[in-house]
Amino acid sequence: MAKLKTLAERTRDNDWPAPATFKSPEECEAAYSNGYEGCFPDPDGAEMMESQEDGIFADAAYKYGIAGSGANKLSLAYSAVWKVSGRDDWYHGSKSQPTGDCVGRGCSHSLTGSLACAVFNGVGSWPEIPDEQYRTGMPISPVGTYWCKKGGVSGWSCSTSMARAKDTIGLVIGVPYDNPNVGDLMTAAKYSTNTLSKYCKSGPPSDVVATLNGHKMESYSKVKSFDELCDALQNGYFANSCGSQGFAKSRDEWGRAKRSGSWSHSMCVIATDATEAAKSKYNTAGMVCFLNSWGTSWIKGPREVQGKSDLPPIPKGAFWCKWEEVSSRDYNVCGVIKGFPPQKLPEWNLRSLL
């Protein structure tokens, strides 16, 4: 894959990918596979992240006493979303991204998962969301954070999206708003290229920020190893990840998709598997589960975890892959709690939890 210009270079040169409108998950997959750029390298954003309090997750994990907590464990953090929302038909990625806003989707998915895990631990509450929003696949909207990018319509960086989710607009509930400058823009029907482009070049006006900034991210941190990623997921801290690796459109009997081609793409990490069973089967240090933002039809195949029917299956748009295939990606974990304290999550061997 050709070397991508950094976010700073694109901002300096006002050089952004042409906006695109994808009418189906298959169009998303085809565009990214053919070189569409949805995420950019961002060394400046990474440096800023690491310079803040708790910005290096390895240090934060020791500080909060969670270092090593994910070792040799299966961490299926995504099922906490189903548990606290009382719905097992959601978090499947059923609404496919309409343009190159994968970074916004990855950030939104990460915040949603981290919120669910905090609520499961008694911190905060799950928002009231109309049934219609669950049915349309957009109970949480990525549009508000994406409006904060201040660049072209398409493409962003994981680290800078985290910064904007913390200091400007984070998690946004997908409901109509009284503010006319926001209005009904957050519903699934209005999740479109036109909606995303409304403020993303200039940034949202102050009244829009004031309307939507009630659920900002509290903490975000750079992850640099599989062990750190396992510690994060074991404690309910989801990660947004940017990179260039592409994957096959089918899963094997354990839900794994093989590496195939290149995507300039952001996806959310929703689970890790560091068990001996997974290590032995795939000759790997461990497995990572990504939730994609291309709807549910872009990939086929089994969703059972380790082929077991008594474990919560991965979402329809998700897949497992070997750590060695994705170790060079950028990983940014987030939380709705200040810092990264230990959290107890559901026991993963009971389907009745869903």
Secondary structure, 3 states (H helix, E strand, C coil): CCCCCCHHHHHHHCCCCCCCCCCCHHHHHHHHHCCCECECCCHHHHHHHHHCCCCEHHHHHHHCCCCCCCCCCEECCCHHHHHHHCCCCCCCCCCCCCCCCHHHHHHHHHHHHHHHHHHHCCCCCCCCCCHHHHHHCCCEECHHHHCCCCCCCCCECHHHHHHHHHHCCCCEECCCCCCCCCCCCCCHHHCCHHHHCCCCCCCCCHHHHHHHHHHCCCEEEEECCHHHHHHHHHCCCCEEEEEEEEECCECCCCCECCEEEEEEEEEEEEEEECCHHHHHHHCCCCEEEEECCCCCCCCECCCCECCECCCCCCCCCEEEEEHHHHCCCEEEEEECCCCCCCCCCCCCCCHHHC
